[in-house]
């Protein structure tokens, strides 16, 4: 494979089609032209308008010639066809001309063995054929002259009188040979020019390969290339050598010889299977050995294995891309340990007071899984010329800095985007890399022209001229804004979770300590008040832990639904009785009655209660809260509407995200900020949709839908 996120397939195709060799790609039984580079269009004498046409329509002079028929046989058989010195008549420069070609029709097969594309590569060899014809003509003339000289000798022996005439004929023959020698010399000169062109092509291919290897060496992820059944290490960049704990001395060694600690590891069998079957493999959080400072440690890696196809189509090697996510995995493991410790604390508190068992819910083991954030894609690459400040960047690199592919983007633009407090640090890292002949690594914030803030992760290696001076630098970037935001929200969540759990624990501890001091005194109203206070603390902890457990189940896709047929209107009329009993708000139910649905009644009730509780909490002055029920053709919609202060528009898209908490103008509200995320996962598990609408000063509406299942349908009462 090309290095994912490193050299994209479209970039490799662009490099291939920038080659001076004539190249085209066909598809379909009628041999439609899917793509053709400039060299192929020049051979045909056509423009880009022929792309998408069939070959017969695009190059009509090929009718009556064998090429289209050969292509159709290749398409049907899937077998590659090659030939040399083949003549072809083409309309070039307004006239039909004869050319000679070496060409190959290579069938590109799909997974089912059928032909998906035909790759056509061609080299014009008309000059070579002309030279061969000149040589053949010279041989023919020499042979003819030899026969004539033999006849002349016979005639000379027969008659001396004809000697003068024969000498004149011999001189004429010599003159003809001189002309042929001149033509032969011209053919030799053309052959030398052709050889020079071939040498130039080889140099360009060598330079292209060098640029690819430079990009691999400077990639911010670990990349290695293995060849052959013994998995000989052909290339490994600094990141990969760092994971192995090795130096460049392992280049050229078989993998197991370079890394004996992998002997017997499933990783080796997996690589062999990718090579044997030619099928890529991707793994996340894979556990494997990492050699650090001479000691083998177990780490965690996101990996991609991609087979490399040879010209003949067989697998000749494999590209391995790896990202070390050990710290992320250890963080998730630590988070799980913290939640387990919370569960132990809650169990101990429950056991300490049997009278409060009615308020305590069974704690379960929580193992929160964070999404794997690394995508070896979205990498931008560039080459900077220090003298001019010009940058040769790919589209993704410009996109990372808020520029379109068509816009100019230079070195000054890059530093202008970096926040001022970080510019000198980045310049210093670049200068340090130049001075030490090393790769520079940096993470820094940038501001796009629209004012939005983003984070960039960058790597680069300086390049030096013949005098040893750094004249350019090759670099790569990736946009890590989402990762930065996610880390901040996760840290905020852990801080909030610790604080929210500590508050009821402290209150209950104080109540239990007072009760312990008063245990020998007569029972009094103070005893009752302390017991009630402790019970409320346990109930609050139970709600917080339930949120954590529900989030963990959803993260591990373990949320189970207990579906049944029930009356949705009746469920809504019975829901949220705690709000009705308090009397501070009126719940107004509007919609179809006797409405039967198939869903998990307890989970749907949980969503409605969360919506209503939020309306009570954040819109306390909304005396009326409406519960709306609408029936559509394919789904039923439930909405909770309040008439409170409303929610800012830029907040609405994030309300149902994990760890997200809304800023309520400095007001302090308790909770983990997981309620709406849990509601979203419950509704999605049912195959429904969820959303929110709000107008500042008028109120908010939170809604969700449930699909009408064909096998159950929807029943409306008479």
LODREN-164356 format. One record per residue (C-alpha): residue number from 1; x, y, z; residue in one letter. Coordinates in steps of 0.02 Angstrom, whole numbers, padded with zeros to 5 digits. Layout:
residues N
[NUM,[X,Y,Z],A]
...
//
This chain:
residues 718
[1,[00000,00000,00000],X]
[2,[00049,00180,-00012],X]
[3,[00080,00253,00160],X]
[4,[-00104,00292,00217],X]
[5,[-00130,00465,00260],X]
[6,[00046,00482,00199],X]
[7,[00041,00460,00011],X]
[8,[-00141,00444,-00038],X]
[9,[-00197,00334,-00184],X]
[10,[-00247,00488,-00283],X]
[11,[-00074,00564,-00251],X]
[12,[00013,00405,-00311],X]
[13,[-00099,00404,-00465],X]
[14,[-00052,00586,-00495],X]
[15,[00134,00541,-00486],X]
[16,[00107,00392,-00605],X]
[17,[00015,00501,-00732],X]
[18,[00149,00636,-00723],X]
[19,[00271,00510,-00797],X]
[20,[00334,00544,-00975],X]
[21,[00285,00364,-01018],X]
[22,[00119,00352,-01111],X]
[23,[-00010,00282,-00988],X]
[24,[-00198,00256,-00995],X]
[25,[-00332,00162,-00895],X]
[26,[-00484,00080,-00977],X]
[27,[-00642,00005,-00906],X]
[28,[-00791,-00096,-00969],X]
[29,[-00811,-00220,-01111],X]
[30,[-00823,-00076,-01236],X]
[31,[-00652,-00012,-01178],X]
[32,[-00697,00160,-01113],X]
[33,[-00554,00280,-01077],X]
[34,[-00558,00313,-00888],X]
[35,[-00395,00412,-00884],X]
[36,[-00246,00453,-00995],X]
[37,[-00091,00555,-00959],X]
[38,[-00021,00690,-01071],X]
[39,[00103,00572,-01153],X]
[40,[-00036,00452,-01210],X]
[41,[-00145,00595,-01274],X]
[42,[00005,00658,-01375],X]
[43,[00031,00485,-01454],X]
[44,[-00153,00482,-01505],X]
[45,[-00147,00662,-01565],X]
[46,[-00301,00697,-01457],X]
[47,[-00354,00814,-01317],X]
[48,[-00429,00781,-01144],X]
[49,[-00604,00780,-01221],X]
[50,[-00582,00595,-01265],X]
[51,[-00584,00546,-01080],X]
[52,[-00745,00448,-01048],X]
[53,[-00766,00394,-01232],X]
[54,[-00740,00219,-01297],X]
[55,[-00570,00194,-01378],X]
[56,[-00648,00161,-01551],X]
[57,[-00746,00325,-01543],X]
[58,[-00601,00426,-01473],X]
[59,[-00471,00360,-01598],X]
[60,[-00574,00307,-01751],X]
[61,[-00420,00269,-01858],X]
[62,[-00393,00114,-01747],X]
[63,[-00541,00030,-01833],X]
[64,[-00473,-00109,-01941],X]
[65,[-00318,-00121,-01831],X]
[66,[-00303,-00261,-01701],X]
[67,[-00285,-00159,-01541],X]
[68,[-00469,-00141,-01486],X]
[69,[-00497,-00327,-01516],X]
[70,[-00345,-00370,-01409],X]
[71,[-00408,-00257,-01269],X]
[72,[-00579,-00342,-01268],X]
[73,[-00494,-00514,-01255],X]
[74,[-00389,-00450,-01108],X]
[75,[-00549,-00384,-01023],X]
[76,[-00639,-00551,-01042],X]
[77,[-00491,-00664,-01001],X]
[78,[-00406,-00558,-00867],X]
[79,[-00236,-00603,-00946],X]
[80,[-00105,-00469,-00979],X]
[81,[-00048,-00444,-01161],X]
[82,[00123,-00376,-01215],X]
[83,[00201,-00347,-01386],X]
[84,[00346,-00253,-01465],X]
[85,[00384,-00163,-01629],X]
[86,[00198,-00160,-01675],X]
[87,[00150,-00038,-01817],X]
[88,[00000,00077,-01797],X]
[89,[-00075,00214,-01905],X]
[90,[-00132,00369,-01808],X]
[91,[-00194,00542,-01856],X]
[92,[-00062,00658,-01784],X]
[93,[-00033,00838,-01838],X]
[94,[-00180,00827,-01958],X]
[95,[-00119,00678,-02060],X]
[96,[-00119,00489,-02048],X]
[97,[00056,00430,-02000],X]
[98,[00137,00261,-01966],X]
[99,[00215,00232,-01795],X]
[100,[00291,00083,-01705],X]
[101,[00260,00042,-01520],X]
[102,[00309,-00073,-01377],X]
[103,[00154,-00089,-01268],X]
[104,[00071,-00186,-01127],X]
[105,[-00115,-00211,-01086],X]
[106,[-00115,-00259,-00901],X]
[107,[-00277,-00327,-00827],X]
[108,[-00313,-00260,-00651],X]
[109,[-00421,-00390,-00564],X]
[110,[-00549,-00366,-00426],X]
[111,[-00573,-00473,-00272],X]
[112,[-00689,-00591,-00368],X]
[113,[-00559,-00621,-00504],X]
[114,[-00650,-00519,-00637],X]
[115,[-00565,-00378,-00731],X]
[116,[-00596,-00206,-00654],X]
[117,[-00476,-00102,-00759],X]
[118,[-00345,-00118,-00898],X]
[119,[-00183,-00020,-00876],X]
[120,[-00108,00027,-01047],X]
[121,[00074,00079,-01053],X]
[122,[00160,00115,-01220],X]
[123,[00330,00171,-01285],X]
[124,[00352,00239,-01461],X]
[125,[00495,00146,-01545],X]
[126,[00478,00219,-01721],X]
[127,[00657,00285,-01716],X]
[128,[00720,00115,-01662],X]
[129,[00625,00031,-01805],X]
[130,[00692,00159,-01928],X]
[131,[00869,00121,-01869],X]
[132,[00838,-00066,-01888],X]
[133,[00769,-00039,-02064],X]
[134,[00923,00064,-02110],X]
[135,[01037,-00074,-02047],X]
[136,[00937,-00204,-02143],X]
[137,[00943,-00098,-02301],X]
[138,[01131,-00078,-02282],X]
[139,[01152,-00267,-02264],X]
[140,[01043,-00295,-02417],X]
[141,[01144,-00171,-02521],X]
[142,[01308,-00243,-02460],X]
[143,[01249,-00417,-02507],X]
[144,[01192,-00354,-02675],X]
[145,[01359,-00267,-02705],X]
[146,[01449,-00425,-02655],X]
[147,[01353,-00523,-02787],X]
[148,[01386,-00387,-02914],X]
[149,[01573,-00387,-02874],X]
[150,[01575,-00576,-02898],X]
[151,[01494,-00555,-03068],X]
[152,[01616,-00415,-03110],X]
[153,[01764,-00527,-03066],X]
[154,[01695,-00664,-03177],X]
[155,[01672,-00541,-03318],X]
[156,[01848,-00469,-03285],X]
[157,[01922,-00641,-03307],X]
[158,[01819,-00664,-03465],X]
[159,[01862,-00494,-03544],X]
[160,[01986,-00356,-03499],X]
[161,[01897,-00239,-03616],X]
[162,[01753,-00214,-03492],X]
[163,[01872,-00166,-03348],X]
[164,[01846,00022,-03366],X]
[165,[01657,00005,-03363],X]
[166,[01665,-00109,-03212],X]
[167,[01777,00015,-03120],X]
[168,[01649,00151,-03151],X]
[169,[01510,00040,-03083],X]
[170,[01617,-00001,-02931],X]
[171,[01644,00185,-02898],X]
[172,[01456,00212,-02908],X]
[173,[01431,00072,-02782],X]
[174,[01558,00152,-02666],X]
[175,[01464,00317,-02677],X]
[176,[01302,00226,-02632],X]
[177,[01391,00146,-02483],X]
[178,[01448,00318,-02426],X]
[179,[01268,00380,-02430],X]
[180,[01212,00226,-02332],X]
[181,[01351,00256,-02205],X]
[182,[01288,00433,-02180],X]
[183,[01111,00368,-02154],X]
[184,[01176,00235,-02035],X]
[185,[01269,00371,-01936],X]
[186,[01107,00472,-01924],X]
[187,[01016,00318,-01859],X]
[188,[01153,00292,-01728],X]
[189,[01133,00472,-01672],X]
[190,[00945,00447,-01652],X]
[191,[00977,00290,-01550],X]
[192,[01095,00388,-01437],X]
[193,[00961,00521,-01411],X]
[194,[00836,00384,-01368],X]
[195,[00958,00310,-01242],X]
[196,[00983,00481,-01163],X]
[197,[00795,00501,-01147],X]
[198,[00785,00330,-01062],X]
[199,[00923,00383,-00942],X]
[200,[00826,00542,-00900],X]
[201,[00668,00440,-00866],X]
[202,[00767,00325,-00751],X]
[203,[00837,00478,-00659],X]
[204,[00661,00547,-00636],X]
[205,[00598,00380,-00571],X]
[206,[00746,00373,-00451],X]
[207,[00708,00549,-00389],X]
[208,[00523,00503,-00368],X]
[209,[00570,00352,-00264],X]
[210,[00688,00460,-00160],X]
[211,[00548,00586,-00126],X]
[212,[00433,00445,-00072],X]
[213,[00565,00376,00046],X]
[214,[00592,00552,00115],X]
[215,[00405,00569,00151],X]
[216,[00406,00399,00238],X]
[217,[00559,00449,00341],X]
[218,[00476,00611,00396],X]
[219,[00301,00542,00427],X]
[220,[00236,00575,00605],X]
[221,[00182,00393,00617],X]
[222,[00290,00236,00616],X]
[223,[00309,00159,00442],X]
[224,[00408,00007,00383],X]
[225,[00418,-00094,00221],X]
[226,[00453,-00282,00219],X]
[227,[00495,-00385,00063],X]
[228,[00482,-00570,00024],X]
[229,[00429,-00722,00123],X]
[230,[00567,-00689,00253],X]
[231,[00498,-00513,00279],X]
[232,[00665,-00428,00246],X]
[233,[00662,-00248,00313],X]
[234,[00681,-00136,00161],X]
[235,[00642,00029,00248],X]
[236,[00596,00089,00423],X]
[237,[00578,00271,00476],X]
[238,[00636,00349,00639],X]
[239,[00467,00325,00722],X]
[240,[00467,00137,00686],X]
[241,[00649,00115,00740],X]
[242,[00604,00204,00902],X]
[243,[00464,00079,00936],X]
[244,[00583,-00066,00897],X]
[245,[00724,00009,01002],X]
[246,[00838,-00019,00852],X]
[247,[00949,00082,00734],X]
[248,[00965,00080,00545],X]
[249,[01081,-00070,00559],X]
[250,[00926,-00182,00550],X]
[251,[00887,-00123,00372],X]
[252,[00913,-00273,00257],X]
[253,[00888,-00403,00394],X]
[254,[00740,-00525,00404],X]
[255,[00610,-00464,00530],X]
[256,[00634,-00606,00654],X]
[257,[00822,-00586,00649],X]
[258,[00807,-00399,00683],X]
[259,[00672,-00423,00815],X]
[260,[00690,-00596,00894],X]
[261,[00564,-00548,01030],X]
[262,[00427,-00570,00897],X]
[263,[00461,-00757,00880],X]
[264,[00296,-00848,00909],X]
[265,[00198,-00684,00917],X]
[266,[00029,-00683,00822],X]
[267,[00088,-00522,00739],X]
[268,[00208,-00622,00627],X]
[269,[00071,-00745,00572],X]
[270,[-00043,-00598,00531],X]
[271,[00089,-00517,00419],X]
[272,[00118,-00682,00328],X]
[273,[-00069,-00700,00301],X]
[274,[-00080,-00525,00226],X]
[275,[00065,-00568,00108],X]
[276,[-00010,-00738,00061],X]
[277,[-00189,-00678,00037],X]
[278,[-00152,-00502,-00025],X]
[279,[-00287,-00428,00089],X]
[280,[-00258,-00274,00198],X]
[281,[-00284,-00279,00386],X]
[282,[-00318,-00140,00513],X]
[283,[-00308,-00159,00702],X]
[284,[-00341,-00040,00847],X]
[285,[-00263,-00048,01020],X]
[286,[-00162,-00204,00972],X]
[287,[-00048,-00263,01112],X]
[288,[00131,-00297,01060],X]
[289,[00313,-00291,01119],X]
[290,[00412,-00128,01113],X]
[291,[00599,-00126,01146],X]
[292,[00646,00026,01249],X]
[293,[00824,00053,01313],X]
[294,[00865,-00131,01293],X]
[295,[00710,-00194,01385],X]
[296,[00555,-00268,01305],X]
[297,[00393,-00187,01363],X]
[298,[00214,-00219,01311],X]
[299,[00134,-00073,01219],X]
[300,[-00028,-00037,01125],X]
[301,[-00033,00011,00941],X]
[302,[-00155,00057,00803],X]
[303,[-00088,-00035,00649],X]
[304,[-00121,-00049,00461],X]
[305,[-00047,-00188,00353],X]
[306,[-00058,-00160,00165],X]
[307,[00011,-00282,00033],X]
[308,[00125,-00213,-00105],X]
[309,[00089,-00280,-00279],X]
[310,[00230,-00311,-00404],X]
[311,[00219,-00268,-00590],X]
[312,[00162,-00447,-00621],X]
[313,[00020,-00424,-00497],X]
[314,[00086,-00539,-00360],X]
[315,[00118,-00480,-00182],X]
[316,[00302,-00436,-00163],X]
[317,[00299,-00355,00008],X]
[318,[00199,-00262,00138],X]
[319,[00188,-00086,00209],X]
[320,[00162,-00075,00398],X]
[321,[00096,00086,00476],X]
[322,[00088,00096,00666],X]
[323,[00041,00228,00794],X]
[324,[00091,00208,00977],X]
[325,[-00069,00231,01080],X]
[326,[00003,00157,01239],X]
[327,[-00028,00314,01342],X]
[328,[-00208,00327,01281],X]
[329,[-00240,00144,01324],X]
[330,[-00158,00163,01495],X]
[331,[-00265,00317,01525],X]
[332,[-00422,00218,01485],X]
[333,[-00364,00077,01598],X]
[334,[-00332,00204,01737],X]
[335,[-00505,00278,01711],X]
[336,[-00580,00105,01729],X]
[337,[-00480,00080,01890],X]
[338,[-00545,00246,01959],X]
[339,[-00724,00196,01921],X]
[340,[-00694,00026,02001],X]
[341,[-00628,00116,02157],X]
[342,[-00787,00222,02157],X]
[343,[-00891,00063,02150],X]
[344,[-00795,-00010,02298],X]
[345,[-00822,00150,02400],X]
[346,[-01008,00147,02364],X]
[347,[-01024,-00036,02413],X]
[348,[-00932,-00001,02577],X]
[349,[-01050,00144,02614],X]
[350,[-01202,00037,02578],X]
[351,[-01140,-00103,02692],X]
[352,[-01107,00022,02834],X]
[353,[-01291,00066,02857],X]
[354,[-01424,-00068,02830],X]
[355,[-01564,00060,02858],X]
[356,[-01513,00150,02696],X]
[357,[-01514,-00006,02586],X]
[358,[-01680,00048,02506],X]
[359,[-01595,00200,02429],X]
[360,[-01442,00110,02365],X]
[361,[-01431,00032,02191],X]
[362,[-01312,-00107,02151],X]
[363,[-01150,-00039,02080],X]
[364,[-01078,-00130,01932],X]
[365,[-00903,-00134,01863],X]
[366,[-00875,00012,01744],X]
[367,[-00748,00006,01605],X]
[368,[-00761,00165,01501],X]
[369,[-00690,00153,01327],X]
[370,[-00634,00311,01237],X]
[371,[-00644,00311,01046],X]
[372,[-00479,00282,00958],X]
[373,[-00435,00456,00894],X]
[374,[-00293,00421,00773],X]
[375,[-00322,00416,00587],X]
[376,[-00166,00391,00492],X]
[377,[-00261,00497,00367],X]
[378,[-00282,00684,00350],X]
[379,[-00095,00712,00336],X]
[380,[-00034,00865,00242],X]
[381,[00137,00869,00159],X]
[382,[00244,01014,00096],X]
[383,[00418,01064,00038],X]
[384,[00480,01238,00086],X]
[385,[00613,01333,-00010],X]
[386,[00704,01439,00121],X]
[387,[00773,01564,-00004],X]
[388,[00607,01612,-00083],X]
[389,[00486,01559,00055],X]
[390,[00385,01466,-00075],X]
[391,[00297,01305,-00023],X]
[392,[00247,01158,-00131],X]
[393,[00101,01090,-00029],X]
[394,[-00034,00961,-00058],X]
[395,[-00219,01005,-00040],X]
[396,[-00232,00930,00135],X]
[397,[-00087,01036,00199],X]
[398,[-00174,01195,00141],X]
[399,[-00340,01133,00211],X]
[400,[-00258,01109,00383],X]
[401,[-00221,01297,00383],X]
[402,[-00391,01351,00316],X]
[403,[-00338,01378,00135],X]
[404,[-00419,01304,-00021],X]
[405,[-00321,01198,-00143],X]
[406,[-00317,01336,-00273],X]
[407,[-00251,01471,-00157],X]
[408,[-00068,01518,-00140],X]
[409,[00007,01470,00029],X]
[410,[00187,01515,00074],X]
[411,[00303,01507,00224],X]
[412,[00251,01681,00284],X]
[413,[00068,01629,00278],X]
[414,[00108,01479,00388],X]
[415,[00189,01583,00526],X]
[416,[00054,01715,00510],X]
[417,[-00074,01580,00553],X]
[418,[00024,01523,00708],X]
[419,[-00027,01615,00867],X]
[420,[00104,01748,00909],X]
[421,[00155,01667,01075],X]
[422,[00209,01508,00984],X]
[423,[00296,01576,00828],X]
[424,[00470,01595,00901],X]
[425,[00460,01423,00982],X]
[426,[00418,01342,00814],X]
[427,[00556,01442,00725],X]
[428,[00677,01385,00860],X]
[429,[00630,01202,00835],X]
[430,[00657,01218,00648],X]
[431,[00827,01302,00673],X]
[432,[00875,01168,00800],X]
[433,[00831,01031,00676],X]
[434,[00935,01118,00541],X]
[435,[01085,01136,00657],X]
[436,[01077,00956,00721],X]
[437,[01024,00873,00557],X]
[438,[00872,00800,00646],X]
[439,[00684,00794,00625],X]
[440,[00587,00932,00713],X]
[441,[00423,00893,00803],X]
[442,[00298,01025,00859],X]
[443,[00118,01050,00914],X]
[444,[00050,01227,00904],X]
[445,[-00114,01323,00892],X]
[446,[-00162,01419,00735],X]
[447,[-00300,01539,00691],X]
[448,[-00390,01522,00524],X]
[449,[-00438,01676,00427],X]
[450,[-00619,01653,00484],X]
[451,[-00561,01676,00664],X]
[452,[-00579,01493,00718],X]
[453,[-00442,01415,00825],X]
[454,[-00361,01249,00774],X]
[455,[-00215,01140,00831],X]
[456,[-00079,01071,00716],X]
[457,[00043,00928,00741],X]
[458,[00196,00950,00629],X]
[459,[00353,00854,00584],X]
[460,[00491,00902,00462],X]
[461,[00666,00861,00405],X]
[462,[00787,00990,00330],X]
[463,[00869,00955,00162],X]
[464,[01044,01018,00120],X]
[465,[01129,01073,-00041],X]
[466,[01300,01019,-00105],X]
[467,[01385,01148,00008],X]
[468,[01302,01075,00162],X]
[469,[01184,01223,00188],X]
[470,[01000,01193,00224],X]
[471,[00904,01257,00073],X]
[472,[00734,01176,00100],X]
[473,[00633,01071,00221],X]
[474,[00509,00929,00192],X]
[475,[00368,00926,00319],X]
[476,[00202,00847,00362],X]
[477,[00055,00910,00468],X]
[478,[-00106,00843,00539],X]
[479,[-00254,00934,00616],X]
[480,[-00269,00877,00798],X]
[481,[-00401,01005,00849],X]
[482,[-00531,00872,00890],X]
[483,[-00406,00775,00995],X]
[484,[-00360,00933,01093],X]
[485,[-00542,00977,01124],X]
[486,[-00584,00798,01173],X]
[487,[-00439,00789,01297],X]
[488,[-00497,00951,01378],X]
[489,[-00677,00892,01391],X]
[490,[-00621,00724,01460],X]
[491,[-00514,00809,01593],X]
[492,[-00659,00922,01638],X]
[493,[-00774,00771,01650],X]
[494,[-00657,00676,01768],X]
[495,[-00640,00831,01877],X]
[496,[-00829,00855,01881],X]
[497,[-00860,00669,01917],X]
[498,[-00739,00674,02065],X]
[499,[-00818,00833,02133],X]
[500,[-00999,00775,02109],X]
[501,[-00966,00609,02198],X]
[502,[-00867,00691,02339],X]
[503,[-01009,00811,02386],X]
[504,[-01142,00679,02434],X]
[505,[-01008,00568,02512],X]
[506,[-00954,00713,02625],X]
[507,[-01135,00752,02672],X]
[508,[-01175,00570,02712],X]
[509,[-01014,00549,02810],X]
[510,[-01059,00700,02917],X]
[511,[-01236,00631,02947],X]
[512,[-01169,00459,02996],X]
[513,[-01040,00536,03114],X]
[514,[-01177,00636,03203],X]
[515,[-01288,00482,03212],X]
[516,[-01142,00384,03285],X]
[517,[-01120,00514,03421],X]
[518,[-01308,00514,03458],X]
[519,[-01332,00324,03451],X]
[520,[-01350,00311,03641],X]
[521,[-01472,00458,03652],X]
[522,[-01663,00442,03637],X]
[523,[-01731,00446,03460],X]
[524,[-01776,00625,03410],X]
[525,[-01827,00727,03257],X]
[526,[-01641,00762,03230],X]
[527,[-01611,00574,03208],X]
[528,[-01748,00571,03074],X]
[529,[-01677,00725,02986],X]
[530,[-01500,00652,02983],X]
[531,[-01563,00484,02916],X]
[532,[-01663,00574,02780],X]
[533,[-01511,00680,02735],X]
[534,[-01400,00526,02723],X]
[535,[-01532,00439,02617],X]
[536,[-01539,00586,02495],X]
[537,[-01348,00581,02482],X]
[538,[-01352,00395,02440],X]
[539,[-01493,00425,02315],X]
[540,[-01392,00563,02231],X]
[541,[-01238,00450,02223],X]
[542,[-01347,00313,02147],X]
[543,[-01405,00432,02008],X]
[544,[-01225,00485,01971],X]
[545,[-01162,00305,01969],X]
[546,[-01310,00253,01859],X]
[547,[-01256,00386,01733],X]
[548,[-01078,00319,01737],X]
[549,[-01136,00139,01716],X]
[550,[-01254,00183,01573],X]
[551,[-01115,00278,01485],X]
[552,[-00999,00129,01505],X]
[553,[-01127,00008,01434],X]
[554,[-01153,00122,01284],X]
[555,[-00967,00143,01256],X]
[556,[-00950,-00047,01250],X]
[557,[-01112,-00067,01150],X]
[558,[-01187,-00170,01292],X]
[559,[-01349,-00072,01311],X]
[560,[-01489,-00202,01299],X]
[561,[-01670,-00161,01255],X]
[562,[-01817,-00253,01333],X]
[563,[-01947,-00219,01198],X]
[564,[-02133,-00239,01227],X]
[565,[-02296,-00170,01157],X]
[566,[-02365,-00029,01267],X]
[567,[-02478,00124,01260],X]
[568,[-02362,00273,01234],X]
[569,[-02496,00401,01283],X]
[570,[-02532,00308,01445],X]
[571,[-02345,00295,01484],X]
[572,[-02325,00485,01461],X]
[573,[-02476,00519,01572],X]
[574,[-02398,00415,01713],X]
[575,[-02219,00480,01688],X]
[576,[-02137,00615,01796],X]
[577,[-02261,00600,01941],X]
[578,[-02126,00673,02054],X]
[579,[-02146,00838,01961],X]
[580,[-02336,00833,01972],X]
[581,[-02329,00797,02160],X]
[582,[-02214,00945,02194],X]
[583,[-02345,01058,02114],X]
[584,[-02223,01190,02052],X]
[585,[-02251,01147,01868],X]
[586,[-02400,01088,01767],X]
[587,[-02368,00945,01643],X]
[588,[-02485,00964,01494],X]
[589,[-02502,00810,01382],X]
[590,[-02560,00845,01203],X]
[591,[-02580,00714,01066],X]
[592,[-02657,00549,01008],X]
[593,[-02724,00431,01142],X]
[594,[-02721,00239,01141],X]
[595,[-02558,00242,01042],X]
[596,[-02473,00070,01044],X]
[597,[-02286,00059,01006],X]
[598,[-02152,-00075,01020],X]
[599,[-02003,-00015,01124],X]
[600,[-01915,-00029,01292],X]
[601,[-02042,00060,01402],X]
[602,[-01922,00088,01547],X]
[603,[-01788,00165,01435],X]
[604,[-01912,00278,01344],X]
[605,[-01981,00335,01512],X]
[606,[-01800,00372,01564],X]
[607,[-01779,00488,01412],X]
[608,[-01943,00581,01449],X]
[609,[-01898,00603,01634],X]
[610,[-01727,00674,01585],X]
[611,[-01808,00799,01465],X]
[612,[-01937,00853,01596],X]
[613,[-01806,00865,01736],X]
[614,[-01699,00977,01626],X]
[615,[-01851,01089,01590],X]
[616,[-01885,01103,01778],X]
[617,[-01702,01137,01817],X]
[618,[-01658,01261,01679],X]
[619,[-01829,01343,01654],X]
[620,[-01893,01359,01834],X]
[621,[-02009,01504,01788],X]
[622,[-02098,01404,01653],X]
[623,[-02257,01359,01747],X]
[624,[-02321,01249,01605],X]
[625,[-02218,01110,01525],X]
[626,[-02298,01030,01372],X]
[627,[-02280,00845,01324],X]
[628,[-02321,00835,01137],X]
[629,[-02361,00675,01042],X]
[630,[-02366,00674,00850],X]
[631,[-02394,00526,00731],X]
[632,[-02313,00522,00559],X]
[633,[-02311,00395,00417],X]
[634,[-02154,00304,00473],X]
[635,[-02122,00367,00649],X]
[636,[-02201,00438,00806],X]
[637,[-02128,00597,00884],X]
[638,[-02122,00641,01070],X]
[639,[-02074,00818,01123],X]
[640,[-02052,00911,01289],X]
[641,[-02077,01099,01273],X]
[642,[-02041,01233,01404],X]
[643,[-02061,01422,01400],X]
[644,[-01898,01468,01486],X]
[645,[-01749,01577,01437],X]
[646,[-01697,01467,01290],X]
[647,[-01526,01401,01232],X]
[648,[-01393,01488,01125],X]
[649,[-01390,01428,00943],X]
[650,[-01204,01383,00946],X]
[651,[-01237,01266,01094],X]
[652,[-01376,01161,01016],X]
[653,[-01266,01050,00903],X]
[654,[-01162,00992,01053],X]
[655,[-01300,00957,01180],X]
[656,[-01300,00768,01151],X]
[657,[-01109,00746,01150],X]
[658,[-01022,00644,01283],X]
[659,[-00939,00750,01422],X]
[660,[-01025,00910,01359],X]
[661,[-01092,01031,01490],X]
[662,[-01181,01194,01449],X]
[663,[-01125,01359,01525],X]
[664,[-01279,01433,01610],X]
[665,[-01216,01610,01637],X]
[666,[-01122,01571,01795],X]
[667,[-01262,01472,01879],X]
[668,[-01206,01315,01970],X]
[669,[-01298,01153,01930],X]
[670,[-01253,00980,01990],X]
[671,[-01234,00826,01880],X]
[672,[-01107,00748,01763],X]
[673,[-01175,00815,01599],X]
[674,[-01210,00637,01537],X]
[675,[-01401,00638,01539],X]
[676,[-01432,00698,01361],X]
[677,[-01291,00589,01293],X]
[678,[-01373,00436,01374],X]
[679,[-01543,00488,01303],X]
[680,[-01466,00504,01130],X]
[681,[-01391,00328,01138],X]
[682,[-01557,00253,01199],X]
[683,[-01654,00333,01055],X]
[684,[-01521,00282,00926],X]
[685,[-01528,00103,00994],X]
[686,[-01714,00106,00951],X]
[687,[-01674,00167,00774],X]
[688,[-01749,00339,00809],X]
[689,[-01690,00519,00797],X]
[690,[-01660,00649,00934],X]
[691,[-01640,00838,00932],X]
[692,[-01674,01006,01012],X]
[693,[-01743,01174,00955],X]
[694,[-01738,01338,01048],X]
[695,[-01774,01523,01033],X]
[696,[-01691,01642,01157],X]
[697,[-01824,01718,01271],X]
[698,[-01962,01600,01209],X]
[699,[-01910,01427,01270],X]
[700,[-01842,01260,01212],X]
[701,[-01911,01098,01138],X]
[702,[-01820,00931,01158],X]
[703,[-01888,00790,01049],X]
[704,[-01857,00612,00993],X]
[705,[-01939,00491,00871],X]
[706,[-01975,00304,00871],X]
[707,[-01990,00210,00706],X]
[708,[-02150,00117,00666],X]
[709,[-02087,-00061,00643],X]
[710,[-02169,-00152,00495],X]
[711,[-02190,-00314,00589],X]
[712,[-02278,-00225,00735],X]
[713,[-02358,-00074,00654],X]
[714,[-02444,00062,00753],X]
[715,[-02616,00050,00829],X]
[716,[-02730,00200,00864],X]
[717,[-02879,00177,00976],X]
[718,[-03053,00210,00912],X]
//
